[in-house]
């Protein structure tokens, strides 16, 4: 291996130059978030460092297998290994498209299968406690209650909520415009209770009627945009005050939205559209949740259910 500290070019130095171009492509063309870009930069930098340390070629499948073996030996979780290998595969596909590699060394490499877990969601009693439990009447309290109601009413991601502006809220039509992953825009209906709580928050903060500008909908104490971490911290406090599990994340509320809609007979494709999923397969995770609950009810209630009471 050449030693870059002595001014020589490392095995992967040309690829490192291409990595900067690839990250720029992801940002400008694919609309990847700062979090995604940071993860790819870290994972691919680790991969290129590994190739240099072993003097491995970038275009060899054995190099990818060797890196995967190293991840296993270090005891990484399968979800982490799957993410890292997925980053390498995506980068190599880009290098082939750009003519930097003739063939993709990852074509024969399987991605480690992450264990599948059904999405966690809140019961109707739990979400009711979160939304209807006692709360203060300060502007910050009304803001928080509007946030929880909006998350459950629309199923949007916390990052999407944090990025919303006043112009994204159609007050009369009770709709919101969401800028999702890949800068894709979708329109999502907003329930009457969420609209009422938004209006109440705006009135208490002296911003009603909402101005037609691009000001953030949700403000922090300093008058700037309320960020993702700020929302997470406020949710932890609210959960603690309601006697609920403080490990519940805003994403669990999104899962709750989808599960409760499906339980009530909503069309799966309509839920897919509201959640902003590109693939229906992603949305179909929720059918497993409702099927499990259906079997529980059947086993508990049907007089001819052989599994009732654990019998065989």
Secondary structure as UniProt FT lines:
FT   HELIX           4..6
FT   TURN            11..12
FT   HELIX           13..28
FT   HELIX           34..54
FT   TURN            58..59
FT   HELIX           61..73
FT   TURN            74..75
FT   HELIX           78..97
FT   TURN            98..99
FT   TURN            105..108
FT   HELIX           124..132
FT   HELIX           139..154
FT   HELIX           158..162
FT   HELIX           166..168
FT   STRAND          169..170
FT   TURN            171..174
FT   STRAND          175..179
FT   HELIX           181..183
FT   STRAND          185..189
FT   HELIX           192..204
FT   TURN            205..206
FT   TURN            221..222
FT   HELIX           228..242
FT   TURN            246..247
FT   HELIX           250..263
FT   TURN            264..265
FT   HELIX           268..275
FT   HELIX           280..283
FT   HELIX           285..301
FT   TURN            303..304
FT   TURN            306..307
FT   HELIX           308..310
//
